[in-house]
């Protein structure tokens, strides 16, 4: 007589769940939080990482990178390897779900209370760009694509403005140029646009690229369901 082998529904589901947990479609992510007191490799817009050092300032218990308007692409982080390159390549490969996010902080009281403080001008806009080794370049300017825009009244108010920007690459840059895909070099950068001659200061924190890969767990589930059914069958 052949032995009968069967598993309960609960046991099968537990095994399936363990399978999914141990084989996640986990996101790749890289974050620049400046908590080590350095600018963590940010440099000029298209320069070498070490070509410029940005001040790191403690605001509300969190270290932030201080960036002053000067040009358009005011800061960039480049890389030809490691977690940064992997996250950028993976994000470009799935732009509909992958995101770029950052915290921003502006204290316009600095230009009101101090004669030596920065002048904020009549408008200020923030955005980002990506640039790859192939030469492909994308930015969330002009038009409504920019992340933040402050008016003359806001900049003269003496108030603090802050927030978090989180958008998918598609929302930021539209259709991704094929030249951004699977590169050996990638760059991410910050854009500031404002009144000529003004010197507004923005503090950036928690700059994060989160790449969501194709949902491999769904494919795994498709394989696991037939296995689950076979385990439930009794052999005679």
N, C-alpha and C positions, 0 to 999 in steps of 0.2 A: 504494500500500500504506500502510495506517495504521501509525503508529508505536505500539509497545507501551510502556506506562509501568507500572512496578511497583516496589514497595519491598520490601526484605527484611523479614522478621518483626522482626529486631533493630532496624532503622531505624524501623519503625512504632511499636514499643514505646518507643523513645527519644523519638519525637515525642509520644507519648501521655504519657509521664512528664513531659516538659517542660511540656506543657499543664497537667498537674495541679499541678506545682510553681509555675508562674506564675499559677495561679488557685486558691490555697489557700482552705480553709474556715477560715482562721486565727482563733484566739481573740482576743477583745478583753480586755485586762487593764489594771488600774491597781493600783499598789503604793505604799504609804506605808512607807518604810524609815527615815525620820528621819535619814539620813546627812548632811543639810545642817545639822543642829543645831537644826532647828525642828520644831514639831508638825505642820507641813504642812497647816494649815487645820482641825485638830480644835478643837472648842470644847465648851461644855457640851452636855448631852444633847439639848436642843432649842433651843439658842441659836444666835446668829450665830457663824460660824467664828472671828471675831476677839474674841469675848466672853470667852475664857479662853485663857491660854497654859500648856501643860503643860511641865514640866521635861523636858529630854532628857539622858539619862545614858549614859555609855560603860560598858558592861558586857562584859567579854571581847572588847574591840575592836570592838563593835557598838553604835551609838547606839540607844537605846530610849526610848519615851515612858513617863514615870512617871505613873501614875494612882492616886489614893488614893480609897478608898471614901467616898462622900458622895452619898447618894441612891441611885437604882437605875440609871437611864440616866446613866452617869458621863461619857460623852464621845460626841460625834457629829461626823460629817464630812458636810457638806451641799454641794450644788452644783446649779446650774441650767444647766450647760453643760460642754464639754470632755470629756476622756477619762473622768472619773469618771461623769458622767451617762450617757455612751454605754455604758460597761461595766455600770452598774446596770440600764439599760433592757434591754440585750441579755441580761443574766443572768436578769432576771425573765421574759423571753420564752422562755427555755429552762431552767427551774429543775432539770430532771432531770439535766442534765449540768454546768451552770455551778456554780462553787464559790466559797466564801468561806473564806479561811484566815488564820491569824495565829500568831505565836510569842508565848509568854507565859513569864514568869520571876518567881519569888517567892523571896525570901531570908528565911526566917523567923528567921534568926539576928539580924536587926536588932531584933526585939522581945525577944530573950533577952539580948543582949550590951549593949544600950544603954538606960539609964533614960529617955532622951529619944526612943527609937525608937518605931515604930508598934506599936500593940496589934493583934494579929491576930484576937482573939476566939475563938469556938468552932466556926465554920464559915465557909467562903468558897466562893462559886460564881461562875463566869464564864459569860457568854453574849453574844449579839449581838441586834440588832434592825435592821429596815429600816422606813423611813417615806417615803411619797411625797407629792407635791404634792396628790394627790387626798384625802389624809388617811388612806389605807390604812396600817395598822401591823401588823407581824408580829414576834414574838420567839420565841426558843427556850427559853422558860420557860413554865410550871413543869414539874414531872415530870422525866423522864429526858432531856428535850431539851437541857438545859444542857450546856455544853462541858466544864467543869472543876468538880470539887467536892473540896475539901480538908476533912478532919475536924479536930476539936479536937486530937487527938494529933499529927497532921501539922503543924498550925500552931504547936504548942508544942515541936516537935522541934529547932528550930534548924537545920534542913536547908534545902537549896535544892531547889525543885521547878520544873521547866520542861517545856515541850513545844510541840508544834505541833498546832493544830486545823485540819483541812481537811474540810469537808462540803459537799455540794450544797445548794442552796437548798431543795430538796424535803425533804432529810433534816433541815434546820434548822427550816424554817417550815411544813412540810406543804404543802397545796394553796395555791398563790399566789393571793391576792386579786386580782381583775381590776384593782383600783385601783392596783396596782403597775406596770401595763403602760404603756409608751410615755408617760412623764410628762415634763414640762418641769422638774421639780425632784425630786431624790431625796436621801435621807439614809441613811447607814449609821452604826450606833452600837454602843458597848460597854456591856455590863451587868456590874455587880458587885453581889452580894448577900451580906450577912454579918451578923454580930452587931451589934445597935444600939449605937452609941457606940464601936465598934472602928474603927481606922484602918489596915487592911491596905493595903499598897502592892503594885501589880502593874506590871511593866514589859512593854510591848507592842512588837512589832517585826514588820516585813514583813507588814503588813495588806494582803491582796490580794483583789480581786474579779476572778475570771476568768470571762468569759462565753464559752461555747461555742455558736456559732450553729448553725443547722440545717446538716447536712452537705452543702453545695452541691457538694463534690467528688464525691459519689456521683452527683448529677444530671449533673455534667459527664462522669463516667465512662460514664453511660448514653448520652450523646450521642456519646462518643468511640468506643465499641465498634462501632456501625454504620459510622462513618467508617473505622475500622481495617479492617473487612471489605471495604468498597468499595475501599480502597487496594490490597488484596491481589488483587483481581480483575484479570485481564488483559483489555484491550480488543483486539478483533481488527478 
